Amino acid sequence: MYELTGLDKFGQAFFYQSLTFPLFRSKLRTVESEESIVAIGAFYLNKPVGLVLAEISKNCYSAEVLSLFVKPNYRGQGIGTALLTRIEKVLSLRGCQEVELIYTTGRSGILELEYLLRKCNWSPPESRRLICQSTTDKIAKAPWMQLSMSSSYQIFPWIEITQAERRTIEEQQQQHPWIDPDLVPWKYEKELEPLNSLGLRYRGEVVGWVITHRIAPDTIRYSSMFVRKDLQKMAIGMTLVVNAIKLQAQVNIPNYVCSVQITNTAMSNFVNKHMSPYLTSFEESRGSFKALRKPWI
């Protein structure tokens, strides 16, 4: 029979590292020093067979389940249910009022995960983003890679944006919000890729940008793309992306990754209709949440 254990020492967590994504292993290694990281392990005959890892927000109101995994040979025995139920209780005791889980389709075990979420009374999964991957060679064949813009527009390296332009954008956003909060460029500037993070000026004003990040030596992620609403129907945003992809191709960085919010209807439609034939991978990011019961005092 399997057993569950709280992992609050590095010596314990070390043996469970292979049960979470590489991205989150550094968080698992901090369970002893970071109170915001919560990990529950499942073991059978002293061998790790399952892990759930969560992170509590700074205000302790909410938490996110970063990963939930049970080794294939041990599935169907209630281990996943036990791990999820246990971490819900632990998070509730820590003062969290809600918890969410975000995952990507296209991987093994997704149907089982969604069944588990229903079983544990989580909200129905909601599509959040389209996750697109391709290579510069494949995407170069797309007809829209020939898009260009008139001389009225000026493309510039984002790192060359002036302080005055920054202030103008911030003031405009405060007075009359015109940028989706998730696409505000400052959120993405940390460790941006200077090669093809681009800004767009129109009639002397910054009206758009594409911010990218080098997530591997051979891969660039397109993290944020935005163009002012009155210019969106003119394919200006996609033309900006085309310029960024061409810069990437010129230096032989082959892999391209981007994500598009489902709520960005125009861009989502473009991806589905015009980009999908030139992708090597096309998946969805989905999210589910649950309101946590207050613990008995």
N, C-alpha and C positions, 0 to 999 in steps of 0.2 A: 504494500500500500504506500502511495506517495505521501509526503509530508510537506508542509509549507514552513518557510522561515523568513523572518525579516532580515534583510541584508544591511547592516549598519556598520560593518567593519570592512576595510579594504581587503583584508585577508579572506573574508567570505566572498565578497563580490568578485574577486579575481577569477574564481572558477566559473563564473556565469557570463563572462565577457562575450563568449562566442554565441550567446543566445540573444544578443541585441545587435542593431546595426552598427557598423564601424563608426558612424557619425556620433553615436551616443555612448560609446565605450568610455570616453573621457569623463562623461557625467557619472557613469556607474562607478568610476574609480574615485569619485569625490563623496560617496555616501557617508563617509566618516566625518568629513569636514563641512559639508553643505547640508543644512537642514531642509533646504528646498527639494532635495532629491530623495525620492522614496523608492525602494526596490524590495520586491517580494520574490523569493525563489521557491521553486518546487524541486524536491529531490526524491530519488527512489534508490534504495540500497546505497545511500551516501553519494549518489551521482546526480549532478544537476540535470533536470529534464525540462524545466520551464522557468520563465522569468517574466515579470511585469515591472516596467520602469515608468515612473511618473515624475513630473516637476511641478512644484507649487508656485503660483505667481507671487510677486513681491508683496501684494496686499493680502495674501492668504485666502482671498475670496474664491479663487478658482484654481484648477490644476489641469494639466494635460497628461494623458497617458502617452508616453513617447513610443513605447513598444510593448508588445505582448506576444510571446512566442512559447510554443510547446514543441518539443522534438517530435517529428512525425511518428515514430514508433510508439509514442505514449499518448497520442491523441485519441479522443473518443472515450476517455476515462473520467471526464469531469475536471481535469486539471486546469484548463483554461477558465472555466466557470469559477472554480475556487480561487484562482489568482485574481480575476477581475473583481469578484465579490469582496475578497480580503482587502484589496487596495482601496476600494470604495469606502470601506469601514475605516481604514487607517486615515484616509484623506479627510473624512468627516470628523474624526476625532481631532485632527489637526486644524479644524475650523473651516475647511473648504465647503462651500455651498453648492458648487457645481464642478463637473469634470467633463472634459472633451477628449476625443480621440480622432486624429486625422490620419488617413492612410491613403495609399495609392493603389489603384486597380492594376490588373495585369500581372500580379504575382500569385504564386500558389498560396492556397489557404484563405483567399478573400471570401469565398462563399461561406466557409466555416466561421470566419470572423463575423460576418454580417449576421449569421444565424445566432452566434453567441451574443451579439449586441441586442438582438430582439429578445432572446431568452432572458437577458438581464435587465430588460425594460429600459434600454437606451432609446433615444429618439431615432426615427428612421434616417438612414444616411442621406446626407444632402451633398450634391455635387458642388464643388467649390472652384476648382481650377482644371483646365486642360493642360496636361503635361506632354510636351512635344520634344522629340529628339530626332536629329538627323545628322548628316555629314555635309560639309560644304560642297562636295562633289555632287551629291544627290540633289541638294536644294538648288544648286546652280541651274538645273534643268527646268525649274519652274518658270513659266512665262512672266510672272510678276517680278522676277529678278531683273527684268529690263526696265522697271519703273524708274522715272526720273522726276525731278521737280524743277520749277521755273527759277530763273535767276532772282526772283523776289525773295527767295529763301536762302539763308546762309547756314550751312552745317559747320559746327566747330567742335573741337575736343572739349568734353565736359570739364576737364580740369582747368580750362581757360575761362570759365565763367567768372565774371567780375563780382566784387563785393557789392557794387551798386545794383547789379542784376539780381543778386541773391536777396537784397533788401526789398527790391520791388516785388519779387515773387511772394515773399513772406507777407508784405503789407497787403498786396492784393488778396492773398489767401485769407487773411484775417478780416478784411473788410467785406469781400464778396467771394466766398470760397468757390474756386473754379477747378480745383484739383481733387480727384478722389483721394481720400486720406491714405489709402493703401499704396498710392503711387507718388506721393510727395518725394521728390528726389533725394532729400537729405537723409531719408531712412536707409538709402542704399549706397551711400558714398563710402562707407568703410571698406577698405581693401578692394575698391572698384578696379576694373581692368582699364587702364588708360588708353590702350591700343584702340578700342572701338566703343568706349562710352562717349556718346555724342550728344550735343545740344543743338537746338534749332532756333534760329532767329528769323522773325518776320517783321518787316517794317521797324527794325531796331529793337524789338522786344523778344525775349525768350518765350517761345510758345510750345516747346516740346523737348523731349529727351529720350534717349535709350541708355540705360545704365547696365553695364555688364560686369561679370565677375569670372575670373579664371578659377574654376573649381578643380581642375586637374591640368597637368602640363599640356594635354591634348584636347581640352574641353573648355568652352566658354559658355556660361549661363547668361541668358538675357533676362535680367531680374526685374526691370521696370521699363515700360514704354508708355509714354503719354504724349498726346497732342491736344492743344486747346480745342474745345468742343466745336467751335464754328469752322474748324479746318479738318475735322475728322472724316467727313464724307468725301474728301478729295484724295484719299489714299496717301496723305502726307506722312502719317505715322509709319505705314508699311514701307514707304520709300526711305524713311530714315533707317529702318531696320535693314533694308537692302544694302544701304551704304555701309552699315556696321558689319554685315556678313562678308561683304567684299573685302573690307580691311582685314578681317580674320583670315579669309582665304589667301590673301597676298602673302601672309607669313606662315602658311601651311599649318594652321591649327585646325584639325579636321572636324572636330565634333561640336555640335550646336545643341543647346538645351534651352527651352523657354517654357514658361507657364503663363496661361491666360485666365483671368478671372471669368467664371461663368456669367457673372453679372455684366461684364463688358460685352454686350450683345454683338456689337459690330465686329469686334475682333474675334469673338467666338465663332461667329458665322463665317468669317474669312478663313479661320483655321479649318473648320469642317469642310468648307466648299473648295478652297483653293490650296491650302497648305498640306492637308492630310495625304494626298497622293505622293508627296515628296518627303515623307517622314519615315524614319526607320522604327520609330516607336511612338504610339499615341495612346495615352492613358488619362485617367481622371484622378484628381485628388478629391476625396470625400471626407465629410466630417459627421460625427455623431456626438451627442452630449447627454448628460443626465444630471438632474437636480438631486443633490445628496440629502438624505435625511439627517436631521440634527441628532447627535447622539444623546441618549438619556443621561441626565445629570443626577 
